[in-house]
Amino acid sequence: MGAHYDEIARLDAAYVLPTYARKPVLFVRGEGMRLYDDDGREYLDFVSGIGAVNLGHAHPAVADAVAVQMRTLVHVSNLYQVEHRAALAERLSDLAGGGWKAFFCNSGTEAAEGAIKLARRWGKARRGEECVEIVSAERSFHGRTMAALSATGQASKQEAFAPLLPGFTHVPLNDIEALSAAITERTCAIMLEPVQGEGGVYPCDEDYLAAVRRLCDERDVLLVLDEVQTGFFRTGPAFAWQGYGVRPDVMMLAKGLANGLPAGAVLASGTAAEALGPGDHGSTFGGGPVIAAAALATIDALVAERLGENALATGAVLRTALEEIATRTGAVTEVRGRGLMLAVQLAEPRAQAVAAACLERGVVVNAIGDSIVRFLPPLVCSSTETAILTDALSAVLGAV
Ligand SMILES: Cc1ncc(COP(=O)(O)O)c(C=O)c1O
């Protein structure tokens, strides 16, 4: 911990609302997989700003695109055409197999708000005023603003802010009977993360997601997939649903979209793309020139560097090593996830201590609750780096 840390931590405690229990480190620089603190100490980053910096830190192509745009035009609002915005929408549509239209916003929670509003408009047009209800999964996470929080399936994050929005029900993940029973004439959409992230890295079963798609078609309900954490090659394909072979009607994007800059999007296809008209939704900043230029540069680099293939290959290596730790130590009861979105379930409730001990060893990992440690490295991660992680984890699991 460097000298500057103390001063920043003091200011933070004095002047920033304490909505986060921050870790005792001040990162001042990053490059690829690496972060550096105010003492110049190097860390390997297995969090990537909670799954946002998929290309790695300080990627030169994104930095250049942003710098050029900053000197050209920063902001005019959504009242006008903007260079790069429409091109970005086309690029996203192509990445997702074509036939999509985008609404741009600034974060994952805003993508959830946009998707919820779109689904309600679609439902009302389809089956009348009552058709506004959304079924999502227990343990899901869709964001912190009120509609996104209402869609979220975690009482611990919701209770203090009741009353929530009406019209949301939650069912256990991977239970198709429960989902089928929850759908009524008033249901306009099913909203799911292909792999639940903040809930603890729980993937949808392959046959479950395929059955959800069939159910949505049979019952005339939109399938909304929250790809905020799984998107942009995190699990291998550009979007996780492509790995499942299950195309949604609507998807939510953020995090990796602009490699760490605040960006979000709702993508809609088919009749869902006709649900919103002028005046129905908006954002002052969404899809602005700088973010759109950054996002285009991000996507180009993710594709050119074949980072989806790397996510699958390195993810497989990391998974095998984590499974080996599970078998050898007994300290891990389960390894979950897809691609480079992985987590271990610990036998004992010591995830926070494990993450803290890894940080002391220069390896940045993220604890979810008491018993889950999550790994979301930049997708440039190599097997040399995952070996450093698993060595640290082995030592720490033996020690704490
Ligand atoms: C699946 C998912 N949806 C939505 C969100 C909310 O995104 P944001 O924090 O950008 O509002 C997150 C954030 O972790 C997420 O993982």
The ligand as an SDF file (V2000), in Angstrom:
LIG
                    3D

 16 16  0  0  0  0  0  0  0  0999 V2000
  -25.9980   -9.1070  -15.4740 C   0  0  0  0  0  0  0  0  0  0  0  0
  -25.9360   -7.6750  -15.0270 C   0  0  0  0  0  0  0  0  0  0  0  0
  -26.9380   -6.8440  -15.3490 N   0  0  0  0  0  0  0  0  0  0  0  0
  -26.9170   -5.5550  -14.9750 C   0  0  0  0  0  0  0  0  0  0  0  0
  -25.8820   -5.0380  -14.2310 C   0  0  0  0  0  0  0  0  0  0  0  0
  -25.8790   -3.5970  -13.8330 C   0  0  0  0  0  0  0  0  0  0  0  0
  -24.8840   -2.9300  -14.5100 O   0  0  0  0  0  0  0  0  0  0  0  0
  -24.3650   -1.4860  -14.0400 P   0  0  0  0  0  0  0  0  0  0  0  0
  -23.6040   -1.6820  -12.7730 O   0  0  0  0  0  0  0  0  0  0  0  0
  -23.5360   -0.9830  -15.1770 O   0  0  0  0  0  0  0  0  0  0  0  0
  -25.5770   -0.6380  -13.8260 O   0  0  0  0  0  0  0  0  0  0  0  0
  -24.8220   -5.8830  -13.8670 C   0  0  0  0  0  0  0  0  0  0  0  0
  -23.7110   -5.3650  -13.0460 C   0  0  0  0  0  0  0  0  0  0  0  0
  -22.9530   -6.0890  -12.4520 O   0  0  0  0  0  0  0  0  0  0  0  0
  -24.8530   -7.2330  -14.2740 C   0  0  0  0  0  0  0  0  0  0  0  0
  -23.8740   -8.0830  -13.9400 O   0  0  0  0  0  0  0  0  0  0  0  0
  1  2  1  0
  2  3  1  0
  2 15  2  0
  3  4  2  0
  4  5  1  0
  5  6  1  0
  5 12  2  0
  6  7  1  0
  7  8  1  0
  8  9  2  0
  8 10  1  0
  8 11  1  0
 12 13  1  0
 12 15  1  0
 13 14  2  0
 15 16  1  0
M  END
$$$$
